[in-house]
Structures are given as C-alpha cells and as structure tokens.
Amino acid sequence: MSTTIQPPVSPPLSGPDQPASRPDAAGSPDLITILDPRDGALVGRLEPTGRAEIRAAVAAARGALPGWAGTDPAERGRLLRKAAAALALRAAEVAAENTRETGRPGAEALAGVRAGVATLEQYAELGPVHRGHSLRGAALAADYTVAVPRGVAVVLTPWNDPVAVSAGLIGAALATGNTVVAKPSERAPHTGKLLGEILAPVFPAGVLATVTGGADVGAQLSMETGVDVLAHVGSSATGARIARAAALTGAHVILENGGNDPLLVDADVDPRWAAGQAAVGAFSNSGQICTSVERIYVHRNIADAFCAELIAEARQRNRDRAMAPLVDTRLRETVHRHVVQALLRGATVAEGGALPEGPGAHYPATVLLNCSAGMEVFDTETFGPVAPVQVVDSFEEGLALAAAGSYGLAATVLTGSIAHAQQSVAALDVGTVKINAVFGGGPGGSAQPRRRSGRGFGYGPELLDEFSLVKVVHVAPPGPAAPGIPA
C-alpha cells in the first residue's frame, strides 16, 4: 500500500513520560495545562504544589508516622476497606476524569478504577496477616522476626493506569504502617488529585497527602531527607534520577520503569493466532502499557502468513476507528519520530505510520517490516501502537535477539515446544516470561524487573515486604541457665 509519512511537527522530547504542562493562555509557564487528547479541548489547569507546601506535607507525614505505625494492623485494614468503598462510590466520576485527561476509553477507565478498589481491598486483607518468622534457638530462648514500617513513603505514579497503580502502592504502604505523600503524573493530575481527595479523609491527618506538579516537584520529593521510601512507576530515565537521589538520602527505592518487551513467534504455531496475540500486545490501550509488545521476532517459515494477518489486524482497527488517542501530542511526536527513524534505516511501513489530520493526539495502529537493532522502535520504549517485525531464520536466533538489550521488564514466547519454552525461561533475563499469552497471570503474582526496567517488587503480596523492615528479636531467660540447659 502507499502511505505518506509526515515528519514530526516539532522536535519532541525523548521518552514517554515527558512533562505535559504548557503555558496557559496568559503565558504563565507554571500552571499544568491538560488538553483532552481526543479533541484538544481544555480539560483544566492546575497550579503545582509549592516547595514550602511539599516540605509541610513530608513533615506532616513524619509527624503522623508514630501514631499510624502504632495502629493495630486490623484497624489499618478496616480503614483501607473504608477507603476502597469510598472510591467505589465515586468510580464513574474518577473514570470520567481519567478519560478526559488521557483519552482512555470509558469502559477501560472504569475497569481501572475498579481494579484500584479491588487492590485496596486486597491490601486491607493482606496487611494484618503480613507475618514474621520463628527461628530455632536455645531451648529456653525465643527468636523471631517482626516487620516494621520503613517510614515516610513518596509514591510517584504514572498516567497510563493512574488509579490502579496508585491504589496498589498507597494500599501496600499504608497497610504496613507507613505514611504516604503521593504525586500523580503531571499528565493526569486532575485524576490523581481527585483520588487523593477521596482517600485522604478516611485516614488520620497527615497519613496520606497528594501533591501535584512535574519533574521539579518529583525531584524535590526525591531529595527530601525526611523520606524513607521512593516508589516510582514510570520511565527509566526518571527512575535513574530517583535512584541517584536515593543514593544521597538513603531512601529505599522501588522502581517499575520502562520496558522494551519482545515477542518471539516460533515456527510451529498458528500464524493467525500468533498475529492476534501480537496485535493485542502492541495495540491495546494504543500501546501505552508498561508490558506492551515493543518488538517482534518471527520465524521465517511462518513469517509471510503471520505478517499478512498482523497487517489485517491493524488495518481493521484503523478502519473501525478502534484506536484510542495517545495521551498527548508530545507523546505522539515521539512515537512518530521512532517510526520515521526506522523508515530512514530501511524499515517499510505496511499499515499506519502517518500522522492523522484534525485535533487531538490520535495515531493509527502501525506495522513496520524489515526492522532490526539500531532502530529506536527496537532499541527503546516507543509506548505507542507500533508493531515492528524482524524475520529470523531459527528459534535460537530469535531468542538471542529477544534476550538482548538494556531493559528487563517482560517477554512473551509463542511456541508449541516445551523445550523451546524452557530455553526461553532460562535465557530471558526479565521479570516476567509469558508463554503463549501476551497478557494474563494468576492472582497475587509479582515480579522483579531487571536493569533499566527497575528494581524491587512493585505489586503483589511481596510489595508489603518492600515497604517493611525486618527486626530480629531474641528473648532469653534472665540469670544463669537452668541445670543441664545451655545458655
């Protein structure tokens, strides 16, 4: 097909989570201005939290810490369930705000809020049963461990699933007795602010506060000496800055950052089914998922049939206008720059790839063929609805390419071979290896990302451990040991 590829309209900032703030109509550069990515209409403007207010929020969290840490875990769980109920009552309102700010379709936005409710309920149940261990010691002694909160936790959350992710980090932190200062992404500040207004009144004063702002606010929070935990979900570049700041302050760091997740398609799978998996992985939420499929390696034996089916999947989505917009035009410029750069390096566009006319931040489902390492769509996180494909001559070649790179979030392998599945688990140094399903997983799962993708458990029951310190207790009887019993 013939497609006209337009260059980006202005040089974009790199990375999927660059600030979305723009000067307002009066020319003030301080206000965060959010435009609806569906049509460019003004959603609203917010003034970032000032430096003094940020310090006050951290100080209030520090002051509230002894009381909250000393609260019975069952009572903390009761309040978390109350917070979940408060969020459930206003789920439609929060979802509508999310849709206006990020363009997430209404049903998906509402599902995200409901996932946030369920997550708060989950930590309300898990918190009180977060237990220590007994240790073998002397016969008359007792040795055991107890979990204690780390202290004040700063939670920096993303725009692409703003409620569910925030609820997870906030819920786990509060369940373990930490106090929280939350900063939502500057790309979804109204959603984050509303979430804070719903949840904070449930808890004692100072236990949960929300501040708004861009990278400068996040940087100040990262450098505050009264902060004990920095939990961040977002780009690898931001995560690296947070890690450097924590090296100076001593804060514990939990990072779930960027991904460049590969999809490896073996020769023995049905190409139509495999293409459907690839389309779901690359195009869901317009590619704006941390574990989206970012690069595809397909065995030459089924490559022609697979690519034809993948192109048909993308074309159908574009014809049906099924693709939601990207979060803003700045991200769209980044996505399109990656596409243009790939074409300049020898890739070909089989579907999509052109900037659409009209308002908003729409971008079509795009399939790129003849891709390879050295192209930004293969080497970095594009975070858009782009499916770049490279044909490989063997499973082993594809696995080696899939295992390469500086990210380590997740990877998917489609194969009917148990041997190839086991080889993939061994070779892929990522937090999650998915065999024959691009999304999914059992309840209560958790994972540790690698390298540029982050560190620590960012969700699941293990997140309670991340927000806790272990104290070992040894209790022995006073005085001399009883006859025949060693001290």
C-alpha positions as MATLAB code, in Angstrom:
seq = 'MSTTIQPPVSPPLSGPDQPASRPDAAGSPDLITILDPRDGALVGRLEPTGRAEIRAAVAAARGALPGWAGTDPAERGRLLRKAAAALALRAAEVAAENTRETGRPGAEALAGVRAGVATLEQYAELGPVHRGHSLRGAALAADYTVAVPRGVAVVLTPWNDPVAVSAGLIGAALATGNTVVAKPSERAPHTGKLLGEILAPVFPAGVLATVTGGADVGAQLSMETGVDVLAHVGSSATGARIARAAALTGAHVILENGGNDPLLVDADVDPRWAAGQAAVGAFSNSGQICTSVERIYVHRNIADAFCAELIAEARQRNRDRAMAPLVDTRLRETVHRHVVQALLRGATVAEGGALPEGPGAHYPATVLLNCSAGMEVFDTETFGPVAPVQVVDSFEEGLALAAAGSYGLAATVLTGSIAHAQQSVAALDVGTVKINAVFGGGPGGSAQPRRRSGRGFGYGPELLDEFSLVKVVHVAPPGPAAPGIPA';
ca = [
       0.000    0.000    0.000;
       1.077    3.611   -0.436;
       1.365    5.729    2.690;
       2.653    9.263    3.052;
       4.872    9.567    6.099;
       4.943   13.014    7.651;
       7.841   14.087    9.886;
       7.142   15.241   13.434;
       5.794   18.779   13.532;
       8.381   19.821   16.122;
      11.420   18.239   17.773;
       9.983   16.074   20.552;
      11.460   15.412   23.939;
      12.537   11.794   24.248;
      10.777    9.332   26.498;
       7.104    8.512   27.018;
       6.628   10.487   30.227;
       7.890   13.957   29.449;
       6.048   16.808   31.177;
       2.703   17.668   29.659;
       2.489   21.138   31.130;
       2.335   24.082   28.753;
       1.984   27.834   29.327;
      -1.616   28.857   29.837;
      -3.445   31.416   27.756;
      -1.952   34.237   29.813;
       1.553   32.935   29.194;
       2.244   31.549   32.672;
       4.670   28.624   32.456;
       3.855   27.447   35.984;
       0.361   26.079   35.516;
      -0.134   22.481   34.410;
      -2.438   22.664   31.396;
      -4.212   19.496   30.303;
      -5.917   19.131   26.916;
      -8.317   16.314   26.080;
      -6.319   14.072   23.698;
      -9.497   13.101   21.867;
     -10.230   16.581   20.507;
      -7.762   19.057   22.032;
     -10.379   20.700   24.290;
      -9.183   22.236   27.528;
      -9.620   19.891   30.498;
      -8.245   22.255   33.089;
      -5.246   23.960   34.632;
      -3.647   23.193   37.961;
      -1.051   25.086   39.923;
       1.816   22.835   41.046;
       2.335   22.397   44.761;
       4.869   24.892   46.076;
       8.169   23.975   47.708;
       7.030   25.028   51.166;
       3.819   23.005   50.843;
       5.815   19.940   49.785;
       8.069   20.218   52.811;
       5.000   20.679   55.005;
       3.383   17.534   53.565;
       6.523   15.493   54.274;
       6.752   16.965   57.775;
       3.091   16.150   58.434;
       3.645   12.591   57.245;
       6.651   12.335   59.563;
       4.599   13.664   62.467;
       1.747   11.222   61.797;
       4.072    8.233   61.454;
       4.323    7.106   65.122;
       0.565    7.046   65.565;
      -0.127    5.290   62.286;
       2.694    2.773   62.728;
       1.331    2.009   66.186;
      -2.212    1.496   64.931;
      -3.401   -2.092   65.137;
      -2.961   -3.742   61.696;
      -6.593   -4.854   61.770;
      -7.660   -1.230   62.208;
      -5.426   -0.165   59.335;
      -7.118   -2.857   57.258;
     -10.552   -1.616   58.280;
      -9.706    1.907   57.135;
      -8.333    0.612   53.838;
     -11.620   -1.198   53.223;
     -13.421    2.055   54.029;
     -11.195    3.872   51.512;
     -11.983    1.220   48.886;
     -15.706    1.716   49.499;
     -15.334    5.498   49.169;
     -13.559    5.056   45.844;
     -16.173    2.580   44.614;
     -18.942    5.114   45.284;
     -17.252    7.642   43.010;
     -15.840    5.226   40.450;
     -17.734    6.717   37.500;
     -16.572   10.233   38.371;
     -12.925    9.207   38.648;
     -13.110    7.187   35.426;
     -14.620   10.134   33.548;
     -11.759   12.367   34.734;
      -9.262    9.777   33.585;
     -10.884    9.613   30.142;
     -10.809   13.389   29.762;
      -7.125   13.599   30.711;
      -5.659   10.544   28.988;
      -8.214    9.513   26.344;
      -8.637    6.072   27.899;
     -12.000    4.689   26.700;
     -14.708    4.942   29.340;
     -15.154    1.212   29.935;
     -11.398    0.698   30.283;
     -11.042    3.693   32.588;
     -13.846    2.390   34.783;
     -12.208   -1.042   34.855;
      -9.018    0.637   36.047;
     -10.843    2.329   38.902;
     -12.493   -0.933   39.886;
      -9.091   -2.600   39.820;
      -7.929    0.112   42.203;
     -10.841   -0.642   44.531;
     -10.002   -4.349   44.454;
      -6.339   -3.614   45.134;
      -7.126   -1.550   48.215;
      -9.356   -4.373   49.431;
      -6.574   -6.869   48.766;
      -4.055   -4.983   50.911;
      -6.700   -4.454   53.602;
      -6.756   -8.256   53.909;
      -3.054   -8.938   53.386;
      -1.763   -6.254   55.755;
      -2.998   -7.784   59.033;
      -1.615  -11.230   58.110;
       1.781   -9.934   56.988;
       3.788  -12.103   59.349;
       7.300  -12.711   60.537;
       9.178  -15.975   61.098;
      10.130  -18.001   64.138;
      13.773  -19.068   64.401;
      15.389  -22.076   66.054;
      17.452  -21.040   69.050;
      18.290  -22.215   72.551;
      15.706  -24.320   74.312;
      14.716  -21.584   76.774;
      15.008  -18.716   74.318;
      12.629  -17.338   71.708;
      13.820  -15.993   68.381;
      11.518  -14.430   65.822;
      11.225  -11.596   63.320;
       8.733   -8.765   63.117;
       8.024   -6.419   60.211;
       8.050   -2.692   60.927;
       7.245    0.180   58.558;
      10.099    1.925   56.804;
       8.649    5.373   57.490;
       7.512    8.115   55.116;
       6.886    6.825   51.584;
       6.806    9.036   48.495;
       4.702    7.436   45.759;
       5.249    8.695   42.187;
       2.648    7.216   39.858;
       2.023    7.121   36.072;
      -0.743    8.402   33.809;
      -1.422    5.261   31.757;
      -3.199    3.424   34.622;
      -3.332    6.157   37.243;
      -5.872    4.738   39.702;
      -4.966    1.048   39.865;
      -1.220    1.682   40.165;
      -1.677    4.419   42.757;
      -4.065    2.272   44.785;
      -1.528   -0.547   44.813;
       1.399    1.495   46.071;
      -0.673    3.556   48.506;
      -2.518    0.494   49.787;
       0.617   -1.553   50.446;
       2.398    1.373   52.094;
      -0.491    2.202   54.418;
      -1.226   -1.439   55.245;
       2.313   -1.853   56.577;
       2.158    1.289   58.722;
       3.958    3.793   56.509;
       2.633    7.281   55.860;
       2.407    8.464   52.246;
       2.959   11.551   50.130;
       1.663   10.808   46.634;
       2.460   12.675   43.411;
       0.413   11.657   40.379;
       1.784   12.151   36.890;
       1.556   15.676   35.538;
      -0.226   14.126   32.562;
      -3.142   13.023   34.777;
      -3.057   15.495   37.672;
      -6.814   16.013   37.968;
      -7.383   12.265   38.271;
      -4.654   11.966   40.887;
      -5.881   14.970   42.830;
      -9.441   13.631   42.863;
      -8.207   10.228   44.032;
      -6.360   11.875   46.898;
      -9.410   13.906   47.874;
     -11.459   10.702   48.075;
      -8.955    8.599   50.014;
      -7.182   11.007   52.387;
     -10.174   11.914   54.642;
     -10.589    8.243   55.575;
      -7.261    8.233   57.435;
      -5.891   10.292   60.331;
      -4.447   13.700   59.476;
      -1.037   13.552   57.799;
      -1.207    9.852   56.920;
      -1.938   10.433   53.213;
      -1.310   13.608   51.231;
      -1.308   14.334   47.494;
       0.855   16.958   45.795;
       0.811   17.944   42.136;
       3.498   19.026   39.724;
       6.025   17.959   37.159;
       9.627   16.782   37.233;
      10.715   19.583   39.566;
       8.215   18.516   42.221;
       9.276   14.891   41.846;
      12.921   15.936   42.168;
      12.244   17.863   45.376;
      10.397   14.902   46.871;
      13.267   12.597   45.903;
      15.771   14.806   47.714;
      13.793   15.362   50.930;
      15.796   13.927   53.819;
      12.607   13.062   55.727;
      11.609   10.480   53.111;
      12.364    6.793   53.742;
      10.909    5.131   50.611;
      10.728    6.282   46.991;
       8.298    4.173   44.938;
       8.103    5.091   41.254;
       6.277    3.690   38.239;
       7.261    5.479   35.041;
      10.124    5.963   32.620;
      13.609    4.536   33.018;
      15.183    7.987   32.757;
      13.140    9.263   35.689;
      13.807    6.074   37.630;
      17.554    6.534   37.183;
      17.347   10.078   38.545;
      15.374    8.838   41.553;
      17.950    6.121   42.220;
      20.764    8.683   42.134;
      18.895   10.921   44.578;
      18.243    7.991   46.913;
      21.948    7.194   46.957;
      22.412   10.533   48.736;
      19.401   10.397   51.077;
      19.471    6.674   51.898;
      15.829    6.141   50.920;
      14.748    2.655   49.868;
      13.855    2.589   46.161;
      11.098    0.602   44.415;
      11.117    1.091   40.631;
       8.926   -0.295   37.887;
      10.199    1.511   34.838;
      10.301    1.299   31.078;
      10.166   -1.854   29.023;
      11.127   -2.926   25.535;
       9.290   -6.228   25.666;
       9.965   -8.741   22.897;
       7.519  -11.192   21.347;
       9.140  -14.314   19.867;
       7.000  -16.333   17.421;
       8.154  -19.911   16.826;
       7.722  -21.846   13.565;
       5.196  -24.331   14.938;
       2.353  -22.013   15.961;
      -0.722  -20.977   14.007;
       0.210  -17.673   12.312;
      -3.290  -16.227   12.558;
      -3.482  -16.905   16.288;
       0.034  -15.540   16.772;
      -0.827  -12.362   14.863;
      -3.869  -11.887   17.091;
      -1.646  -12.153   20.148;
       0.808   -9.666   18.639;
      -1.977   -7.201   17.861;
      -3.382   -7.383   21.377;
       0.093   -6.908   22.828;
       1.081   -3.999   20.586;
      -2.212   -2.118   20.150;
      -4.100   -2.474   23.469;
      -4.509    0.943   25.110;
      -2.802    2.253   21.958;
       0.455    0.661   23.065;
       0.504    2.641   26.309;
       1.010   -0.311   28.666;
       4.264   -0.988   30.523;
       4.303   -4.562   29.203;
       3.148   -3.803   25.660;
       4.798   -5.751   22.848;
       7.537   -3.429   21.583;
       9.459   -5.694   19.158;
       8.525   -8.880   17.311;
      10.764  -11.711   16.088;
       9.006  -14.232   13.833;
      10.403  -17.456   12.340;
      10.885  -17.261    8.591;
       8.812  -20.409    7.990;
       5.589  -18.624    9.003;
       6.662  -15.000    8.563;
       4.648  -14.261    5.396;
       1.390  -15.604    6.813;
       1.991  -14.006   10.222;
       2.757  -10.565    8.777;
      -0.270  -10.683    6.473;
      -2.531  -11.450    9.426;
      -0.906   -8.786   11.619;
      -1.350   -6.175    8.881;
      -5.002   -7.194    8.558;
      -5.475   -6.848   12.338;
      -4.013   -3.331   12.309;
      -5.968   -2.304    9.216;
      -9.239   -3.472   10.755;
      -8.590   -1.431   13.894;
      -7.860    1.639   11.804;
     -10.947    1.166    9.639;
     -13.139    0.708   12.721;
     -11.578    3.768   14.390;
     -10.978    1.468   17.339;
      -7.752    3.101   18.460;
      -7.947    5.486   21.405;
      -5.690    8.545   21.186;
      -2.282    8.760   22.757;
      -2.131   10.742   25.969;
      -0.998   13.947   24.237;
       0.608   15.301   21.086;
       4.046   15.292   22.708;
       3.979   11.513   23.057;
       2.577   11.253   19.528;
       5.565   13.200   18.214;
       7.916   10.781   19.970;
       6.110    7.743   18.558;
       6.114    9.178   15.053;
       9.790   10.103   15.299;
      10.582    6.461   16.096;
       8.598    5.374   13.023;
      10.283    7.897   10.717;
      13.728    6.954   12.030;
      13.016    3.272   11.362;
      11.984    4.042    7.772;
      15.167    6.044    7.231;
      17.137    2.990    8.396;
      15.444    0.590    5.997;
      12.143   -0.455    7.567;
       8.964   -0.427    5.496;
       5.515    0.596    6.658;
       2.820   -1.966    5.896;
      -0.043   -0.219    7.696;
      -0.487    3.075    9.508;
       2.533    5.224   10.219;
       1.021    8.559    9.116;
       0.065   11.486   11.309;
      -3.703   11.929   11.010;
      -5.258   15.306   10.361;
      -7.533   17.006   12.852;
      -7.426   17.791   16.570;
      -6.329   15.508   19.340;
      -3.439   13.064   19.705;
      -4.601   10.165   17.563;
      -2.156    7.740   15.929;
      -3.015    4.688   13.818;
      -2.176    1.078   14.516;
       1.125    0.698   12.680;
       3.015   -2.332   11.366;
       6.667   -1.953   10.363;
       8.509   -4.691    8.470;
      12.241   -5.271    7.896;
      13.144   -3.877   11.313;
      16.394   -4.545   13.144;
      18.583   -3.455   16.029;
      19.759    0.132   15.752;
      16.248    1.419   15.130;
      14.626    3.295   18.004;
      11.478    1.169   17.697;
      13.627   -1.861   18.537;
      16.127   -0.386   20.989;
      13.950    1.854   23.199;
      10.424    2.062   24.566;
       8.155    3.599   21.922;
       4.975    3.461   24.062;
       2.626    3.710   21.122;
       0.600    1.462   18.771;
       3.572    0.313   16.697;
       4.344   -3.343   15.897;
       7.881   -3.607   14.447;
       8.781   -7.001   12.961;
      12.063   -8.761   12.238;
      12.183  -12.143   10.493;
      14.644  -14.687   11.940;
      15.972  -17.938   10.497;
      15.778  -20.027   13.671;
      14.259  -20.058   17.123;
      17.742  -19.769   18.617;
      18.463  -16.613   16.610;
      15.196  -15.053   17.694;
      15.766  -15.966   21.347;
      19.229  -14.411   21.319;
      17.827  -11.191   19.854;
      14.905  -11.174   22.282;
      17.287  -11.594   25.220;
      19.472   -8.682   24.110;
      19.016   -5.085   25.209;
      19.168   -2.942   28.313;
      15.596   -3.481   29.581;
      14.247   -6.378   31.608;
      10.546   -5.995   32.303;
       8.782   -8.865   30.485;
       8.874  -11.042   27.376;
       6.448  -13.321   25.525;
       7.186  -16.521   23.616;
       4.644  -18.260   21.386;
       5.686  -21.868   20.856;
       4.337  -25.394   20.883;
       7.682  -26.785   22.008;
       8.233  -27.499   25.699;
      11.975  -27.467   25.051;
      11.821  -24.011   23.474;
       9.629  -22.750   26.301;
      12.154  -23.957   28.876;
      15.050  -22.479   26.903;
      13.208  -19.146   26.905;
      12.711  -19.163   30.668;
      16.423  -19.787   31.141;
      17.665  -17.260   28.575;
      15.350  -14.279   29.081;
      16.633  -12.112   31.948;
      13.336  -10.327   32.626;
      10.884  -10.058   35.483;
       8.102  -11.978   33.729;
       8.296  -14.612   30.997;
       4.926  -15.310   29.362;
       4.478  -18.471   27.318;
       1.627  -18.420   24.761;
      -0.195  -15.367   26.201;
       0.850  -11.732   25.875;
      -1.158  -10.682   28.934;
      -2.510  -12.510   31.948;
      -1.325  -14.203   35.107;
      -2.616  -15.686   38.313;
      -3.907  -13.519   41.168;
      -1.313  -12.491   43.718;
       1.531  -12.533   41.216;
       4.518  -10.235   41.480;
       7.767   -9.725   39.614;
      11.149   -8.065   39.906;
      12.199   -6.058   36.838;
      15.825   -6.026   35.744;
      18.360   -3.443   34.595;
      16.783   -0.275   33.138;
      13.309   -1.614   33.878;
      13.676   -1.129   37.622;
      14.202   -2.955   40.897;
      12.135   -4.471   43.679;
       8.661   -5.996   43.776;
       6.237   -3.330   42.573;
       2.954   -5.136   43.229;
       1.503   -8.286   44.782;
       1.985   -9.577   48.346;
       5.748   -9.052   48.081;
       5.175   -5.296   47.887;
       4.379   -5.442   51.602;
       7.946   -6.654   52.155;
       9.316   -3.741   50.108;
       7.576   -1.270   52.416;
       8.780   -3.053   55.577;
      11.966   -3.522   57.555;
      12.631   -6.798   59.365;
      13.570   -6.700   63.022;
      15.023   -9.816   64.625;
      14.062  -10.428   68.257;
      15.982  -12.705   70.649;
      14.460  -13.337   74.077;
      16.439  -15.307   76.672;
      15.694  -16.043   80.363;
      17.423  -13.810   82.914;
      20.219  -15.071   85.106;
      22.149  -18.327   84.952;
      20.832  -21.083   82.755;
      18.915  -23.911   84.367;
      20.930  -27.070   85.176;
      21.591  -29.086   82.088;
      20.307  -26.369   79.742;
      22.976  -24.472   77.792;
      22.762  -20.687   77.885;
];
